[in-house]
């Protein structure tokens, strides 16, 4: 059973992971499976919230088939009540554009799964607690390799002097939970309008009548939206969602955080104290409009664990050429996703009638594109 580190004990670690969130815990379990000794430095994860929010975590993530398979291999996938399978997706433009996806049409079991963050974190924490090769620690010990998984505001990344290029968006994301008059029928919805992007993510299982929302709005609108009472806030959402799920009721606090595109110039390096590597949001941030942030982070740790586990017998875990393989294997996918999300965000922030016509024409053209639509969908789903 994992236990907190005792300072009076002498212990040698192969890997030190800084950050005990979903990405950090998943990586620790993958590395322990490779028989590596891991120190996991768990820091309190601060969820960005409005003044109206308490400590409740209202986040939900869209996880694709690849992420699900990874978590299932660790026996950490939540039960069906906390991981709702999405069978259809409806994406609406701001002038008649529309794109629809169906699991049945694509011949896949599910497009994605909407997973409650607290439920997933609990499963991972339990698995870590019973893994003898993982030690939970309050302070970072010496190790051959330090892996930074602390999220976008990583203090270790700043401490190590790692460059992190940030391009802020003019939007803030608002997250909350809603009860809906109509059942969601395992359908995810997304509405694009000028400057705003609203997503309804189905939760509470196949028969649920609740959604997690991510509403990206201009910064200047945020104070008023967060200050509104629950009824007025829901009326705004009913209008933005065109009454798709009927009358809405706010059943959680509201959380808010500014959006950005960001990336570290280098994902690996070396200090006098040893080698380091980045993974997850500590390495890259993308716009949440496609819900790919955590999927990218889990792909990072899967690739890093595989690289370390399959190394030549004569290479140590801090070998620079070995770590370079990991960096090369992940940068291309992350860069492509970031570029695509950034282009879509900028496309829908154009206000002229010609841009509006062009983007909605493009959505309808993509809806009819056949094999291109199929390829893009399967890439996003992780199949």
C-alpha positions in Angstrom: 0.0 0.0 0.0 1.3 3.5 -0.9 2.1 5.7 2.1 3.4 9.2 2.6 7.1 9.5 2.6 8.9 9.4 5.9 11.8 11.8 6.0 13.8 9.5 8.3 13.8 6.8 5.7 16.3 6.6 2.9 14.6 5.8 -0.4 15.7 6.0 -4.0 13.2 6.8 -6.7 13.5 6.4 -10.5 10.8 9.0 -11.2 9.4 12.0 -9.3 6.0 13.2 -10.6 5.0 16.7 -9.5 1.2 17.0 -9.7 -1.4 14.6 -8.4 -4.3 15.3 -10.7 -5.7 13.0 -13.3 -2.7 13.1 -15.6 -0.2 12.7 -12.8 -1.9 9.8 -11.1 -2.4 8.0 -14.4 1.2 8.4 -15.2 2.3 7.1 -11.8 0.2 4.0 -12.3 1.5 3.4 -15.8 5.1 3.8 -14.6 4.6 1.5 -11.6 3.3 -1.1 -14.0 6.7 -0.9 -15.7 8.3 -1.7 -12.3 9.6 1.8 -11.8 9.8 3.4 -8.4 7.7 6.5 -8.3 7.4 9.5 -5.9 4.1 11.3 -6.5 4.0 14.8 -5.1 0.3 15.6 -4.6 -0.5 19.3 -4.5 -3.9 20.8 -3.9 -5.5 21.4 -7.2 -7.1 24.9 -7.2 -10.2 25.0 -9.4 -10.7 28.5 -10.9 -14.0 29.7 -9.5 -16.1 32.8 -9.5 -16.9 34.6 -6.3 -20.2 32.7 -6.2 -18.4 29.3 -6.2 -17.4 27.3 -3.2 -15.1 24.3 -3.5 -17.4 22.0 -5.5 -15.9 20.7 -8.7 -18.4 21.0 -11.5 -16.1 19.9 -14.3 -16.8 17.1 -16.6 -14.4 15.8 -19.4 -15.2 14.3 -22.8 -12.9 11.3 -23.0 -12.5 9.4 -26.3 -12.1 5.6 -26.9 -8.4 5.8 -26.6 -8.5 7.5 -23.2 -11.2 5.0 -22.0 -9.1 2.0 -23.0 -6.1 3.5 -21.1 -8.1 4.1 -17.9 -9.8 0.7 -18.2 -6.4 -1.0 -18.4 -5.7 0.6 -15.0 -9.1 -0.4 -13.7 -9.9 3.2 -13.1 -12.8 3.8 -15.4 -15.8 5.2 -13.5 -19.2 3.4 -13.4 -21.9 4.1 -15.9 -23.6 6.6 -13.7 -20.4 8.8 -13.8 -19.4 8.1 -17.4 -22.2 8.8 -19.8 -21.8 7.4 -23.3 -22.5 10.0 -26.1 -24.4 8.5 -29.0 -25.0 11.6 -31.0 -23.5 15.1 -31.3 -25.3 18.2 -32.8 -23.1 21.2 -33.7 -25.0 24.4 -34.8 -23.5 27.5 -36.4 -24.7 31.0 -36.2 -26.6 31.2 -39.5 -27.9 27.8 -40.5 -24.7 25.8 -40.5 -24.9 22.4 -38.9 -22.8 19.3 -38.4 -24.1 16.1 -36.9 -22.4 12.9 -35.7 -24.0 9.6 -34.8 -22.3 6.6 -33.3 -24.6 4.3 -35.3 -23.7 6.0 -38.6 -20.0 5.8 -37.8 -20.4 2.2 -36.6 -18.7 2.8 -33.2 -20.1 2.0 -29.7 -19.9 5.7 -28.6 -18.6 9.0 -29.9 -17.2 10.0 -26.5 -17.9 9.6 -22.8 -18.7 12.5 -20.5 -16.9 11.7 -17.2 -17.4 13.3 -13.8 -14.0 14.7 -12.6 -14.5 13.8 -8.9 -15.5 10.2 -9.7 -12.5 9.7 -11.9 -10.1 11.3 -9.4 -11.4 9.0 -6.7 -10.9 5.9 -8.7 -7.3 6.9 -9.6 -6.6 7.9 -5.9 -7.7 4.5 -4.8 -5.5 2.7 -7.3 -2.5 4.8 -6.3 -3.1 4.1 -2.6 -2.8 0.3 -3.2 0.2 0.4 -5.6 3.4 -0.4 -3.5 5.8 1.2 -6.1 4.2 4.6 -5.7 5.0 6.8 -2.6 2.8 9.8 -1.9 5.0 12.7 -0.8 4.5 16.3 0.4 7.9 17.4 -1.0 9.8 16.5 -4.1 12.7 14.1 -3.5 15.7 13.5 -5.6 15.1 11.3 -8.6 16.8 10.6 -11.9 13.8 12.1 -13.8 11.2 14.7 -12.7 8.0 14.8 -14.7 5.9 17.9 -14.3 2.1 17.3 -14.4 0.9 20.3 -12.4 -1.4 21.9 -15.0 -1.3 25.1 -16.9 -0.3 27.2 -13.8 2.6 24.9 -12.9 4.9 26.4 -10.2 7.6 23.8 -10.9 7.7 24.8 -14.6 8.3 28.4 -13.5 10.8 27.2 -10.9 12.8 25.4 -13.5 12.8 28.4 -15.8 10.9 26.6 -18.7 9.6 28.9 -21.3 5.8 28.8 -21.7 4.4 30.8 -24.6 0.8 32.0 -23.9 -1.7 33.5 -26.3 -4.7 34.5 -24.4 -8.2 34.4 -26.0 -10.7 37.2 -25.3 -13.0 34.6 -23.7 -13.6 33.1 -20.3 -15.1 29.6 -19.8 -18.0 29.2 -17.4 -18.8 25.7 -16.1 -21.8 24.6 -14.2 -24.4 21.7 -13.9 -28.0 22.0 -15.0 -31.1 19.9 -14.6 -33.2 19.9 -17.8 -36.9 19.6 -18.5 -36.2 17.1 -21.3 -33.9 14.1 -21.3 -30.6 14.5 -23.1 -31.0 11.2 -24.9 -27.2 10.7 -24.7 -26.7 13.7 -27.1 -24.1 16.4 -26.8 -24.9 19.8 -28.2 -22.8 22.7 -29.2 -23.8 26.2 -30.4 -21.5 28.6 -32.1 -22.4 32.3 -32.2 -20.4 35.4 -32.7 -17.9 35.4 -29.8 -19.7 32.7 -27.8 -19.5 28.9 -27.8 -21.9 26.9 -25.6 -21.6 23.2 -25.0 -24.1 20.9 -23.3 -22.5 17.6 -22.2 -24.9 14.8 -21.1 -24.3 13.4 -17.6 -26.0 11.2 -15.0 -26.2 8.1 -17.3 -28.2 7.0 -20.3 -31.6 8.1 -19.0 -30.3 11.4 -17.4 -31.9 14.8 -17.6 -28.8 16.7 -16.5 -25.9 18.4 -18.4 -22.6 19.8 -17.6 -22.0 23.1 -19.5 -19.0 24.9 -20.8 -19.9 28.4 -22.0 -17.1 30.4 -23.6 -18.0 34.1 -23.5 -16.2 37.4 -23.9 -14.4 38.5 -20.7 -16.6 41.6 -20.3 -19.8 39.5 -20.0 -18.5 37.3 -17.3 -19.1 39.5 -14.1 -22.7 40.0 -15.1 -23.4 36.4 -15.8 -21.8 35.2 -12.6 -23.7 37.9 -10.6 -27.1 36.9 -11.9 -29.4 34.9 -9.8 -29.9 31.3 -10.9 -33.2 31.9 -12.7 -31.9 34.7 -14.8 -28.7 32.8 -15.6 -30.8 29.8 -16.8 -33.0 32.1 -18.9 -29.8 33.3 -20.7 -28.8 29.6 -21.3 -32.3 28.7 -22.5 -32.0 31.5 -25.1 -28.5 30.5 -26.1 -29.5 26.9 -26.5 -32.7 27.7 -28.4 -34.7 25.8 -25.8 -33.3 22.5 -27.0 -33.7 20.8 -23.6 -36.6 22.9 -22.3 -36.6 24.7 -19.0 -33.3 24.6 -17.2 -32.4 24.6 -13.5 -29.0 25.5 -12.0 -28.0 22.7 -9.6 -24.4 23.7 -8.9 -22.0 26.5 -8.3 -20.5 28.3 -11.3 -16.8 28.2 -12.0 -14.9 30.4 -14.5 -11.4 30.6 -15.9 -9.8 32.6 -18.8 -9.0 30.7 -22.0 -5.7 30.5 -23.7 -3.6 28.7 -26.2 -0.1 27.9 -24.8 2.8 25.6 -25.3 6.2 25.0 -23.7 9.1 25.6 -26.1 10.8 22.5 -24.9 9.1 19.5 -23.3 12.3 17.9 -21.9 15.6 19.2 -20.5 18.2 18.8 -17.8 19.2 20.7 -14.7 22.0 20.1 -12.3 19.6 18.1 -10.1 18.5 15.8 -13.0 16.4 15.5 -16.1 12.9 16.8 -16.5 9.9 16.3 -18.8 6.5 18.0 -19.1 3.1 16.3 -19.7 -0.5 17.5 -20.0 -1.5 21.1 -19.4 1.9 21.9 -18.1 3.2 21.3 -21.6 0.2 22.6 -23.7 -3.2 24.3 -23.5 -5.8 24.2 -26.3 -9.2 25.9 -26.7 -11.9 23.6 -25.1 -14.3 23.8 -28.0 -13.6 20.2 -29.1 -13.1 18.8 -25.6 -9.7 17.4 -26.4 -7.6 18.8 -23.6 -7.5 15.8 -21.2 -7.4 13.4 -24.1 -4.2 15.0 -25.2 -2.8 14.8 -21.7 -3.6 11.1 -21.3 -2.0 10.5 -24.7 1.1 12.3 -23.4 1.5 10.0 -20.4 0.7 6.9 -22.3 3.5 7.8 -24.8 5.9 8.7 -22.0 5.3 5.5 -20.0 5.7 3.4 -23.2 8.9 5.2 -24.1 10.4 4.6 -20.7 9.1 1.1 -20.4 10.4 0.0 -23.8 13.8 1.6 -23.5 17.0 -0.3 -24.3 18.4 -2.1 -21.2 21.4 0.1 -21.2 19.5 3.4 -21.2 18.5 5.0 -17.9 15.2 6.8 -17.5 16.9 10.2 -17.7 18.6 9.5 -21.1 18.2 12.6 -23.2 17.8 10.7 -26.5 15.2 8.5 -24.9 13.2 11.6 -23.7 13.6 13.2 -27.1 11.6 10.3 -28.6 8.7 11.1 -26.3 8.8 14.8 -27.2 8.9 14.1 -30.9 6.1 11.6 -30.7 3.7 14.0 -29.1 4.5 17.5 -30.4 3.0 16.9 -33.9 -0.4 15.8 -32.7 -0.7 18.5 -30.1 0.4 21.2 -32.6 -2.1 20.1 -35.1 -5.0 20.1 -32.5 -4.0 23.5 -31.2 -3.8 25.0 -34.7 -7.2 23.6 -35.6 -8.9 24.8 -32.5 -7.3 28.2 -32.8 -8.4 28.5 -36.4 -12.0 27.6 -35.5 -12.1 30.0 -32.6 -10.8 32.8 -34.8 -13.2 31.9 -37.6 -16.3 32.3 -35.4 -15.0 35.5 -33.9 -15.2 37.3 -37.2 -18.3 39.6 -37.3 -18.8 40.5 -40.9 -21.7 39.0 -43.0 -19.2 37.5 -45.5 -17.3 35.6 -42.8 -20.6 34.5 -41.3 -21.8 33.2 -44.6 -18.4 31.5 -45.3 -18.2 29.6 -42.0 -21.8 28.3 -42.1 -21.3 27.3 -45.8 -18.2 25.5 -44.7 -20.0 23.7 -41.9 -22.7 22.5 -44.2 -20.1 21.4 -46.8 -18.3 19.4 -44.1 -21.6 17.8 -43.1 -21.8 16.4 -46.7 -18.1 15.6 -47.1 -18.4 11.9 -46.6 -15.0 10.3 -46.1 -13.4 13.5 -44.8 -16.1 13.8 -42.1 -15.6 10.1 -41.2 -11.8 10.5 -41.0 -12.0 13.6 -38.8 -14.6 12.0 -36.5 -12.6 8.9 -36.0 -9.4 10.9 -35.2 -11.2 12.9 -32.6 -12.8 9.8 -31.1 -9.5 8.0 -30.7 -10.4 5.0 -32.9 
